[in-house]
Amino acid sequence: MFKFNEIKPELIEQNPFKLIGQDWMLITAEKDGKVNTMTASWGGFGVMWAKNVAYIVMRPQRYTKEFVDNSDTFSLTFFDSSYKKTLSYLGTKSGRDEDKIKNSKLTLLHTDEIPHFGEANMTILCRKLYAQKFKPECFIAQELNEKWYHDDDYHTLYIAEITKILVKE
């Protein structure tokens, strides 16, 4: 039903600033046979340690963080604009309170044992390499600390190797 082709990271045609910052993405991981996802609009792609990587950040109160922390892998999925309302729903509801994936009506798939969604235009499968919590003393631009972390709920930064990129046929 859902057909994807694998591409190399160098062949991603979309602008990452629009893709992540405006169109948003789902971060999805599995823990103990259960899958959870959340919408994110912060992150990026690059090269680190001679590997093609994605980086994401998650606040400690996000339920999906438990899943990312307890797995070696996660996926990033990107959708066309017709899914914006679904992404908004998945970003505002907690998987602690309801089966939001089922309620979203998205089709859960697994590739290389990593959960992702069939309706996505592009899926990036990732293997975690590094994680570190942001620290207030590390901010050079203190105004960012004051603007974004007045509740001391500092993001954890994850850097992950891109293991596979799937694009819809």
N, C-alpha and C positions, 0 to 999 in steps of 0.2 A: 504494500500500500504506500509506504513512504520510501522514496528512493533518494539516496545520497551518493555523492561522489567525494572521494578523498582528494584534498588539494594540499599543497605545501604552504606553509605560512607566508612565504614570499608572494603568493598569488592572491592573498586577500585584497579585494578591490575596494572595499568600503573604507570610508574615512573613519578612523578609530574614535575621533572626537565626537562625531555624529553618532556612530554606532553605539558607543557606551554612554556618552553624556546626554544625548537627546532621545535616542531610540530605546535605550535601556537594555538590560540583559537579565537572564535568570541564572543564579548560581545554584547548582543542584548537587547534592551528595547523598550517600546512603550510609545508614548506621543500623546494624543489627536487623537487616532485612527491611527496614523502613526508609522511605525516601522523603526528603523535604527540600523545598526550594524557596528562594527569596529573590525579589527584584533588586537590582543594583544599578547605579548610574555613576559610580566611581571605580576606576581601575585603569588598566592599560596593557599594552603589549610592548615587547622589546627584546633585547638580547642581554643575557646575564650568564656568566660562567660558561660562555661559548655555547649556550643553548637558547633556542627560541622560547620565550616565556610570556606568561600572562601574569599580571598582578591584580589582586583584589584586596579590599579591606572590608572588615566586618566588625560591627560593634558587639560588645559582650552580651547584650540582652537579646540578640537575634537567635532564635531557635535553630536556624540553619547552621549557625556557627558550631553548635554541638556536633552536627553531622560532618562538617568539614574537618573539625578537629579530630574526629574519630575515624577518619578514612584517609587513605593515602592519595585518593583521587577525587576529582569533582568535575563537573561540566559547566561551561558557559554557553548559553543558547541565546540566539538573536532571532527576532521575528519581524515580519513586515508590520506596517502601521495599523493594520486591521486588528492586531492583538494588543494594542496599547491599553485598552480597558481591562483585559485579562491580566496584563503585567501590573497594572495599578492595583487590582484586586490581590494578586499574589504578593505584592509589596506591603499591603496594609493589614492583611489577615495573618494570624499565626497558626502554624501547623500544630501548636500545642492545643489549640481550641477546636480545631475542625480539620477534616481531611480536605485541605484547600486544593490539592492537586486534583482529586476526584471532582470537587466542585468547580474547578476551572474548565473541566472537560478537555484538557490537553491529554494527549496520548503519551504515556510513559514508555520509553524504550530503554534498552541497555545495549551499549556497544563496548566491547572489552570490559564488561562488567561495570561500566560507568553509566549511571542514569542520565537521560536527557529526553527531549521532547520531539515527537515526530513532526509537529507543525512548524518547527524552527526552520528558518532559511539557512542558518549556519550554526553548527555546533562545534565547540572547541573542547576537546578532552584534555584534561590536565592531570599531572602528577605533582604533588606538593614537594617542594625543595626546601622551603624556608618559611618560618613564621616568627613574627616579633610584634609585641604590643607597642604602640606608640607611647612615648614618655614625654611628659610636659617639659622636662629640662632639655630635650633634644630639639625643640622648636627654635629655629633661628628667627623666624617671623612670628613673634609672640602673639600678634593680632589674630593669627589662625587658631592658635590654642584658645584664645579668649572667645573667638566667634563660634567655634565648632565643638568645644569640649567644656562648656560651663558646668556640665553634670559629671565631669571626670569619667565619662564612658568612652575611653580611648579605643579606637579601632585597633584590631590586629591586622597587620600586613602579611599577606601570603604571596610568595613568589612560587610559581608552578611552571614546570616544563610543559610545553604544548606537545602532547603525544600524537594527536590526530586532529585534523580539521575536516569536517563533513559539511558539504554544501548541498542544498536541495537541487535535484535534477530539474 
